[in-house]
Amino acid sequence: MEKTGCAVVGGGPAGMMLGLLLARAGVQVTVLEKHADFLRDFRGDTVHPSTIRLIDELGLGQDFRQLPQSRLKNVAFPVPGGPPVTMGDFNALPPPYNYVAMMPQWDFLNFLAAAAAEEPGFTLLMSRTATGLVRNGGRVRGVRFRTPDGTQDELLADVVIATDGRHSVLRAAAGLAPKEFPVPFDTWWFRLPRYASETGEVAGIVPAFGPGEALLALFRNDYYQMGYLAAKGTDARIRAEGVEGFRRRVAALRPDLADRVDAIRSLDDLHWLDVRLNRLRSWHINGLLCIGDAAHAMSPAGGVGINLAIQDAVATAEYLAPALLRGRVSTEDLKKVERRRRLPTVIVQTVQRVMQRAVFVPIMTGKRSKAPAAALFFARHVPVFRTIIPRFIAFGPRPEHAPAFARRAEPQPQP
């Protein structure tokens, strides 16, 4: 049985960022990650401008920009018989924070892990699966976990932070149940190749719509990351159609990509995401705080889930580091974090729910098979509309800055 200042359960973006920030404050922090590595495909692969700015404030910007990545510049809706209409142009934002970096999440997590490993108080334990909470005297005192050889162990801590995602084990162990909001669709992620003649500057996100379905194409340097959207509850029907049926769906939505749908070799190439939109009524109990998807699962609309989770991590470090250094984290300290981050969460989820009602519900029910006419009108004729969307996606409400104790100097980033 070991003892640490802060036990962070879950080595995703929020958990790794929180571990780095707390370690730079001088806190003894241990991150438990259930997998042996970070190599999972089709996790959120977007690093938003607010996070890029945070990385610059941490003095890590130059190393970050050396990682393989592409730059997402705009969101465009196709229009039959005419050129696509740009709904949001990230180039309108002040540089160098005028793009969304697209990179495999494992590269980003390894990057954060390497930076955190330079701090003497940081420990990362892989292949440790959280199984429950250690309680004593009405307070959470640590976390129970399973080791690689299958034995049970405990890690005691002054506070436990649950960053273990939308199916959080610790959230369930604490008896915290999220309020669920209806979501009309699920997503199936897969890849299609980009040919050599198509490589170059990444344009952005291009959706295509059909009755009861939609298809997103996220441009990468050497492939398209595709997201197929259909009504919630249709996974069994899609799989019953077989791979040929799914290929026909993709080709019908994007005839220009029909020449490469054979790259979908089997339905095992599809990564199904059961889309959830929820949030906890209370994010904490005595000794435990939930942040990120453990506190509020987000729709993939706008790709803002990672952005919001990392902002949670920054606020958590800011408010809890002084208490951790004193050796006592109170319930009031945990409430401060929740109060700081609840309003931005409510705003983002409200916007996502409005988008679902205005765009996705009519499409999934077959009432509409194209972008809303009102949105296209505003995008064409109201220039400020094209800056509102990227600003909201890039920074969101109440973006956080690196705490003073975590900042390091480096030369100014280049656009």
NULUMTOR-570739 format. One line per 3 residues: number of its first residue (from 1); their letters; for each residue z, y, x of C-alpha. Coordinates in nm, 4 decimals, decimal comma, m for minus. Each point is the difference from the previous one (the first is absolute). Example, Ala and Ser with C-alpha at 12.3 -4.5 7.8 and 13.67 -1.06 7.14 Angstrom:
% NULUMTOR-570739
1 = AS = 0,7800/m0,4500/1,2300 | m0,0660/0,3440/0,1370
END
This chain:
% NULUMTOR-570739
1 = MEK = 0,0000/0,0000/0,0000 | m0,1111/0,3338/0,1452 | 0,0887/0,3585/m0,0873
4 = TGC = m0,2263/0,3057/m0,0115 | 0,0168/0,3536/m0,1309 | m0,2940/m0,0239/m0,2404
7 = AVV = m0,1717/m0,3189/m0,1139 | m0,3559/0,0680/m0,1190 | m0,1515/m0,2921/m0,1910
10 = GGG = m0,3788/0,0014/0,0012 | m0,2317/0,0884/0,2879 | m0,2600/0,1927/m0,1974
13 = PAG = m0,0889/0,3678/0,0555 | 0,3247/0,1309/m0,1526 | 0,2209/m0,2475/0,1844
16 = MML = m0,1618/0,0491/0,3395 | m0,0068/0,3793/m0,0312 | 0,3646/0,0055/m0,1067
19 = GLL = 0,0953/m0,2230/0,2933 | m0,1776/0,2308/0,2446 | 0,1557/0,3167/m0,1401
22 = LAR = 0,3549/m0,1347/m0,0139 | m0,0260/m0,1421/0,3511 | m0,1051/0,3419/0,1270
25 = AGV = 0,3133/0,1414/m0,1614 | 0,2077/m0,2382/0,2100 | 0,0796/m0,2377/m0,2875
28 = QVT = 0,0214/m0,3746/0,0599 | m0,2702/m0,1267/m0,2381 | m0,1341/m0,3509/m0,0585
31 = VLE = m0,3207/m0,0705/m0,1946 | m0,0396/m0,3467/m0,1537 | m0,3578/m0,1115/m0,0713
34 = KHA = m0,0669/m0,3324/m0,1713 | m0,3361/m0,0652/0,1656 | m0,0587/m0,0960/0,3624
37 = DFL = m0,2490/0,2849/0,0435 | m0,1583/0,2856/m0,1946 | m0,3399/m0,1659/m0,0496
40 = RDF = m0,0563/0,0162/m0,3734 | m0,3339/0,1180/m0,1392 | m0,0549/0,2444/m0,2872
43 = RGD = 0,3365/0,1630/0,0178 | m0,0161/0,3764/m0,0356 | m0,2174/0,1159/0,2883
46 = TVH = 0,0114/0,3756/m0,0528 | 0,1936/0,2414/0,2200 | 0,0133/0,3325/m0,1809
49 = PST = 0,0040/0,3492/0,1523 | 0,3711/0,0419/m0,0735 | 0,0667/m0,3118/0,2086
52 = IRL = m0,2403/0,1085/0,2757 | 0,1836/0,3329/0,0156 | 0,3307/m0,1870/0,0195
55 = IDE = m0,1346/m0,2107/0,2874 | m0,0997/0,3187/0,1823 | 0,3502/0,1397/m0,0519
58 = LGL = 0,1373/m0,3187/0,1543 | m0,2132/0,0599/0,3104 | m0,2151/m0,3085/m0,0659
61 = GQD = m0,3205/0,1628/m0,1191 | m0,2133/m0,0626/0,3063 | 0,0841/m0,3707/0,0091
64 = FRQ = m0,0584/m0,0273/m0,3751 | m0,3473/0,1483/0,0299 | m0,0880/m0,2618/0,2608
67 = LPQ = 0,0430/m0,2778/m0,2573 | m0,3190/m0,1370/m0,1596 | m0,0483/0,1903/m0,3225
70 = SRL = m0,2521/0,1657/m0,2250 | 0,0331/0,3290/m0,1836 | m0,0158/0,0252/m0,3760
73 = KNV = m0,1520/0,3380/m0,0885 | m0,0691/0,0051/m0,3736 | 0,0104/m0,1693/m0,3385
76 = AFP = m0,3351/m0,0014/m0,1811 | m0,0990/m0,1259/m0,3467 | m0,3530/m0,1362/m0,0476
79 = VPG = m0,2124/0,1605/m0,2706 | m0,3037/m0,1826/m0,1431 | m0,3214/0,1780/0,0899
82 = GPP = 0,1635/0,2462/0,2386 | 0,2013/0,0365/0,3174 | 0,3699/m0,0994/0,0035
85 = VTM = 0,2471/0,2662/m0,1083 | 0,2750/0,0713/0,2511 | 0,3346/m0,0102/m0,1795
88 = GDF = 0,2104/0,0735/0,3045 | m0,0939/0,1299/0,3445 | 0,2629/m0,0508/0,2718
91 = NAL = m0,2044/0,2242/0,2295 | 0,1270/0,2904/m0,2104 | 0,3500/m0,0553/0,1394
94 = PPP = 0,1069/0,1826/0,3178 | m0,0711/m0,2052/0,3144 | 0,1177/m0,2137/0,1687
97 = YNY = 0,1392/m0,1439/m0,3234 | m0,3235/m0,0046/m0,1950 | m0,0612/m0,3753/m0,0267
100 = VAM = 0,1648/m0,3278/m0,0895 | 0,0093/m0,2451/0,2903 | m0,1141/m0,3488/m0,0958
103 = MPQ = 0,1327/m0,2774/0,2231 | 0,1331/m0,3531/m0,0380 | 0,3656/0,0263/m0,0902
106 = WDF = 0,0967/m0,2454/0,2725 | m0,1271/0,2453/0,2633 | 0,2090/0,2769/m0,1509
109 = LNF = 0,3122/m0,2169/m0,0210 | m0,0393/m0,1262/0,3566 | m0,0368/0,3636/0,1073
112 = LAA = 0,3271/0,0977/m0,1704 | 0,1747/m0,3092/0,1356 | m0,1052/0,0828/0,3564
115 = AAA = 0,1266/0,3577/m0,0332 | 0,3302/m0,1150/m0,1487 | 0,0463/m0,2641/0,2714
118 = EEP = 0,0333/0,2809/0,2537 | 0,3267/0,1051/m0,1665 | 0,3110/m0,1874/0,1223
121 = GFT = 0,1546/m0,0272/m0,3469 | m0,2996/m0,1675/m0,1664 | m0,0300/m0,3739/m0,0689
124 = LLM = m0,2848/m0,1728/m0,1839 | 0,0633/m0,3579/m0,1136 | m0,3116/m0,1811/m0,1197
127 = SRT = m0,0053/m0,3179/m0,2103 | 0,3279/0,0963/m0,1686 | m0,0165/m0,0392/m0,3770
130 = ATG = 0,2623/0,1861/m0,1999 | 0,1693/m0,2230/m0,2567 | 0,2886/0,2103/m0,1299
133 = LVR = 0,2693/0,2582/0,0581 | 0,3355/m0,0185/0,1725 | 0,2635/0,1639/m0,2201
136 = NGG = 0,3632/0,0789/0,0542 | 0,2364/0,2285/m0,1834 | m0,2600/0,1154/m0,2524
139 = RVR = m0,2417/0,1111/0,2717 | m0,3085/m0,1477/0,1628 | 0,0978/m0,0792/0,3591
142 = GVR = m0,3158/m0,1635/0,1279 | m0,2862/m0,2369/m0,0703 | m0,0401/m0,3773/m0,0015
145 = FRT = m0,3211/m0,1370/0,1460 | m0,1764/m0,3200/0,1003 | m0,0934/m0,0484/0,3670
148 = PDG = m0,3228/m0,1584/0,1302 | 0,1683/m0,3415/0,0258 | 0,1158/0,0190/m0,3627
151 = TQD = 0,3672/0,0700/0,0581 | 0,1886/0,2726/m0,1842 | 0,1508/0,2967/0,1808
154 = ELL = 0,1499/0,3388/m0,0783 | m0,0464/0,3493/0,1374 | 0,2830/0,2413/m0,0726
157 = ADV = m0,0824/0,3704/m0,0270 | 0,1446/0,3353/m0,0999 | m0,2892/0,0309/m0,2461
160 = VIA = m0,2901/m0,2205/m0,1097 | m0,3391/0,1530/m0,0830 | m0,2370/m0,2110/m0,2117
163 = TDG = m0,3620/0,0624/0,0938 | m0,1100/m0,3509/m0,0989 | m0,2673/0,0987/m0,2487
166 = RHS = m0,0737/m0,0280/m0,3691 | 0,1480/m0,3516/m0,0187 | 0,3157/0,1051/0,1824
169 = VLR = 0,2506/m0,2803/0,0524 | 0,2810/0,2462/0,0712 | m0,0739/0,2065/m0,3088
172 = AAA = 0,0337/m0,3117/m0,2119 | 0,3167/m0,1058/0,1843 | 0,1495/0,3410/m0,0754
175 = GLA = m0,0782/m0,0359/m0,3706 | m0,2334/0,3012/0,0008 | m0,2865/m0,0408/m0,2481
178 = PKE = m0,2952/0,2431/m0,0007 | m0,1425/0,1653/m0,3084 | m0,3558/m0,1265/m0,0387
181 = FPV = m0,2918/0,2160/m0,1133 | m0,3156/m0,1589/m0,1431 | m0,2934/m0,0460/0,2370
184 = PFD = m0,3412/m0,0880/m0,1484 | m0,1567/m0,1671/0,3051 | 0,0454/m0,2231/0,3010
187 = TWW = m0,1923/0,0203/0,3277 | m0,1807/m0,2601/0,2085 | m0,0590/0,1084/0,3606
190 = FRL = m0,2743/m0,1404/0,2229 | m0,2392/0,1018/0,2758 | m0,3740/0,0467/0,0221
193 = PRY = m0,1804/0,0668/0,3290 | m0,1497/0,3338/0,0997 | m0,3228/m0,0393/0,1891
196 = ASE = m0,0550/0,1682/0,3347 | m0,2405/0,2458/m0,1582 | 0,2748/0,1111/m0,2391
199 = TGE = 0,2722/0,0726/0,2525 | 0,1007/0,3532/0,0860 | 0,2250/0,2600/m0,1556
202 = VAG = 0,2048/m0,1412/m0,2839 | m0,0971/0,1703/m0,3232 | 0,2874/m0,0847/m0,2288
205 = IVP = 0,0787/m0,1968/m0,3131 | m0,2845/m0,0787/m0,2383 | 0,0906/m0,1621/m0,3357
208 = AFG = m0,2365/m0,1733/m0,2412 | 0,0772/m0,0646/m0,3654 | m0,1043/m0,2526/m0,2596
211 = PGE = 0,1311/m0,1076/m0,3424 | 0,3441/m0,1462/0,0641 | m0,0221/0,0161/0,3793
214 = ALL = m0,0304/0,2265/0,3009 | m0,0711/m0,0370/0,3702 | 0,1266/0,2138/0,2867
217 = ALF = m0,1638/0,0131/0,3411 | 0,2074/0,1359/0,2858 | m0,2214/0,0650/0,2989
220 = RND = 0,1189/m0,1397/0,3337 | m0,1738/0,0188/0,3347 | m0,1496/m0,3485/m0,0198
223 = YYQ = 0,0726/m0,1249/m0,3532 | 0,0664/0,1065/m0,3576 | 0,3441/m0,0643/m0,1402
226 = MGY = m0,0723/m0,0789/m0,3617 | 0,2379/0,0114/m0,2933 | m0,1069/m0,1626/m0,3261
229 = LAA = 0,1980/0,1211/m0,3031 | 0,0178/m0,1888/m0,3277 | 0,2382/m0,0183/m0,2935
232 = KGT = 0,3456/m0,1332/0,0784 | 0,0299/m0,3689/m0,0739 | m0,3599/m0,0953/0,0839
235 = DAR = 0,0601/m0,1673/0,3370 | m0,0226/m0,3504/m0,1474 | m0,3282/0,0822/m0,1757
238 = IRA = m0,1524/0,1500/0,3146 | 0,0941/m0,3045/0,2039 | m0,1345/m0,2332/m0,2702
241 = EGV = m0,3415/0,1652/0,0405 | m0,0055/m0,1037/0,3661 | m0,1251/0,1890/0,3012
244 = EGF = m0,3567/0,0261/m0,1339 | 0,1251/0,1719/m0,3122 | 0,2012/0,2467/0,2028
247 = RRR = m0,2973/0,0720/0,2249 | m0,2062/0,0821/m0,3096 | 0,2686/0,2423/m0,1182
250 = VAA = m0,0063/0,1846/0,3324 | m0,3791/0,0078/0,0196 | m0,0278/0,1382/m0,3541
253 = LRP = 0,2391/0,2844/0,0764 | m0,1501/0,0782/0,3409 | m0,3631/m0,1195/0,0148
256 = DLA = m0,0345/0,1681/0,3410 | 0,2537/m0,2489/0,1376 | m0,1473/m0,3072/m0,1700
259 = DRV = m0,1660/m0,1085/0,3250 | 0,3391/m0,0814/0,1587 | 0,2143/m0,1506/m0,2758
262 = DAI = m0,0428/m0,3413/0,1658 | 0,2620/0,1274/0,2458 | 0,2462/m0,0902/m0,2772
265 = RSL = 0,0082/m0,3644/0,1052 | 0,2547/m0,1192/m0,2544 | 0,2594/0,1344/m0,2373
268 = DDL = 0,2498/m0,0407/0,2838 | m0,1572/0,3189/0,1407 | 0,1375/0,1927/m0,2979
271 = HWL = 0,3491/0,1460/0,0362 | 0,1456/0,0539/m0,3460 | 0,2425/0,2899/m0,0486
274 = DVR = 0,2167/m0,0144/m0,3110 | 0,0133/0,3771/m0,0479 | 0,3407/0,1314/m0,0989
277 = LNR = 0,1293/0,3470/m0,0821 | 0,3771/0,0202/m0,0233 | 0,3116/0,1679/0,1352
280 = LRS = 0,3698/m0,0653/0,0119 | 0,2322/0,1952/m0,2235 | 0,2426/0,0067/0,2909
283 = WHI = m0,1131/m0,0659/0,3557 | 0,3365/m0,0971/0,1430 | 0,3318/m0,1714/m0,0306
286 = NGL = 0,2940/0,0434/0,2360 | m0,1303/m0,0891/0,3464 | m0,3648/m0,0646/m0,1004
289 = LCI = m0,2979/0,2329/m0,0495 | m0,3505/m0,0972/m0,1179 | m0,2991/0,2089/0,1092
292 = GDA = m0,3781/m0,0361/m0,0034 | m0,1441/m0,2707/m0,2252 | 0,3475/m0,1527/m0,0370
295 = AHA = 0,0946/0,3157/m0,1926 | m0,3351/0,0899/m0,1539 | m0,3157/m0,2129/m0,0052
298 = MSP = m0,3129/0,2140/m0,0135 | m0,3478/m0,0548/m0,1372 | m0,2697/m0,0122/0,2720
301 = AGG = m0,1596/0,3082/m0,1608 | m0,0217/0,2589/0,2758 | 0,1433/m0,2409/0,2561
304 = VGI = 0,3210/0,2033/0,0001 | 0,2532/m0,2829/0,0055 | 0,0307/m0,0108/0,3801
307 = NLA = 0,0126/0,3782/0,0171 | 0,2883/0,0144/m0,2469 | 0,1890/m0,2843/0,1697
310 = IQD = m0,0171/0,1675/0,3405 | 0,1222/0,3273/m0,1499 | 0,2942/m0,1964/m0,1425
313 = AVA = 0,0732/m0,1332/0,3477 | 0,0022/0,3492/0,1521 | 0,2423/0,1315/m0,2619
316 = TAE = 0,2202/m0,3077/0,0437 | 0,0232/0,0557/0,3752 | 0,0679/0,3715/m0,0453
319 = YLA = 0,2882/m0,0509/m0,2439 | 0,1550/m0,3218/0,1323 | m0,0173/0,0406/0,3792
322 = PAL = 0,3055/0,2329/0,0195 | 0,2043/m0,2320/m0,2216 | m0,1056/m0,3057/0,2004
325 = LRG = 0,1009/0,1690/0,3231 | 0,3414/0,0612/m0,1567 | 0,0164/m0,3675/m0,0952
328 = RVS = 0,0386/0,0521/m0,3729 | m0,2754/0,0353/m0,2593 | 0,1252/0,0985/m0,3429
331 = TED = m0,1580/m0,0477/m0,3397 | m0,0474/0,3760/m0,0132 | m0,2145/m0,0210/0,3160
334 = LKK = m0,2229/m0,2548/m0,1717 | m0,0191/0,2169/m0,3128 | m0,1262/0,2907/0,2108
337 = VER = m0,2987/m0,2047/0,1145 | m0,0791/m0,1094/m0,3540 | 0,0281/0,3558/m0,1334
340 = RRR = m0,2325/0,1233/0,2738 | m0,2701/m0,2608/m0,0642 | 0,0230/m0,0693/m0,3734
343 = LPT = m0,1910/0,3094/m0,1175 | m0,3027/m0,0593/0,2289 | m0,0069/m0,3613/m0,1193
346 = VIV = 0,0064/0,1034/m0,3664 | m0,2778/0,2561/0,0565 | m0,2285/m0,2466/0,1797
349 = QTV = 0,0574/m0,2760/m0,2533 | m0,0592/0,2411/m0,2881 | m0,3340/0,0993/0,1515
352 = QRV = m0,0889/m0,3672/0,0440 | 0,0893/m0,0749/m0,3609 | m0,2192/0,2892/m0,1203
355 = MQR = m0,2862/m0,1315/0,2160 | 0,0440/m0,3440/m0,1499 | m0,0197/0,1314/m0,3559
358 = AVF = m0,2921/0,2336/0,0694 | m0,2102/m0,2203/0,2273 | 0,1074/m0,3630/0,0218
361 = VPI = 0,1066/m0,0830/m0,3566 | m0,3378/0,1047/m0,1513 | m0,1851/m0,1924/0,2733
364 = MTG = 0,2119/m0,3158/m0,0236 | m0,0327/m0,0048/m0,3795 | m0,3781/0,0458/0,0218
367 = KRS = m0,0001/0,3419/m0,1692 | m0,1437/0,1703/0,3070 | m0,2063/m0,1159/0,2968
370 = KAP = m0,0252/0,3187/0,2067 | 0,2126/0,2794/0,1415 | 0,1586/0,2367/m0,2574
373 = AAA = m0,2362/0,2843/m0,0859 | 0,2779/0,2597/0,0197 | 0,0864/m0,1009/0,3567
376 = LFF = m0,3655/0,0204/0,1050 | m0,0326/0,3446/m0,1587 | 0,3038/0,1394/0,1831
379 = ARH = m0,1135/m0,1553/0,3279 | m0,3429/0,1624/m0,0321 | 0,1008/0,3430/m0,1262
382 = VPV = 0,3608/0,0674/0,1042 | 0,0195/m0,0105/0,3819 | 0,3813/0,0108/0,0088
385 = FRT = 0,0008/m0,3312/m0,1885 | m0,1525/m0,1693/0,3066 | 0,2911/0,1191/0,2147
388 = IIP = 0,2830/m0,0915/m0,2400 | m0,0667/m0,3742/0,0138 | m0,0147/m0,0309/0,3808
391 = RFI = 0,3052/0,2219/0,0409 | 0,1988/m0,2168/m0,2396 | m0,1158/m0,3231/0,1660
394 = AFG = 0,0446/0,1372/0,3528 | 0,3514/0,1380/m0,0283 | 0,1348/m0,0641/m0,3475
397 = PRP = 0,2893/0,1924/m0,1502 | 0,2843/0,0892/0,2370 | m0,1393/m0,1359/0,3297
400 = EHA = 0,2640/m0,0597/0,2656 | 0,0059/0,1113/0,3638 | 0,1465/m0,1881/0,2937
403 = PAF = 0,3731/0,0639/0,0456 | 0,0849/0,2115/0,3028 | 0,1754/m0,2927/0,1690
406 = ARR = m0,3189/m0,2092/m0,0097 | m0,2495/0,2555/0,1309 | m0,1624/m0,0292/0,3406
409 = AEP = m0,2437/0,2409/0,1641 | m0,3595/m0,0789/0,0856 | m0,3207/0,2060/0,0382
412 = QPQ = m0,1438/0,1369/m0,3231 | m0,2160/m0,2530/m0,1889 | m0,3753/0,0438/m0,0005
415 = P = m0,1897/0,0188/m0,3306
END
